[in-house]
């Protein structure tokens, strides 16, 4: 598996953390999703071939910005 680290803007509470986690986990091939509210950092693992653009779109559809 590969690992990605992204910045997510707009998170203000634990609900936001859960929403971003769910958005990532909804894409097949992702694992070990960790979201840090304080730093705005999202770290997750994914299998080669996983649609990273779909993950980004899901996060944006949930109301957050991927920087």
N, C-alpha and C positions, 0 to 999 in steps of 0.2 A: 504494500500500500504506500501511497504517497501522502504527504502532508501539506496542507495549505494554511496560511495565516493571513487573515483579512481584518481590516478595520471596519467596524460597523457604526455608523453615526445615527443618533436619534433614540438610543436606548436610555430609559430613565428609571426602570424598575425591574423587579423580578418577572413580571408579566412579559416585559420586552425580551428578557433572556429566554423565557420559555418559547415565545413566538419565533425568535430567530433559530433556536435549537430545532423546533418542529419544522421550520422551513427548510433547513439543511437535511434533516433526517428523512424528509419526504422524498428525496431523490435517491434512487437505488444506487448502491455502491459506496455510500458514505458510512463512516463509523467514528466512534470516539469524539463526538462533538462537544467542544468546551467553549463556553461564552463567558467572558469576564466583563461584568457590567462597568466596573470602575475604569478599566483601560479601554473598553470598547473593542477588545480583541476577540476574534473568533478563530479558533483553531480546530481543524477537523482532518480526519484521514479519509482518503478515497481511493478506490481502485482505478487503475488506468482505464480510460474510456468513459469515465463518469462525466456527465454533462455539467461542467462548472458554470456555464452560462445559465443553465436552468436553476442552479442553486442561487446564483446572484438575482435572477428574476424573481424567485420565490421570496427572497429576503426583501426585495424592493416592493413586491406586492403586499407584503406584511406591513409596509410603512416605514422601512428603514433604508438608509443609504449605505452602500458598500463603497468604501473609499479606496 
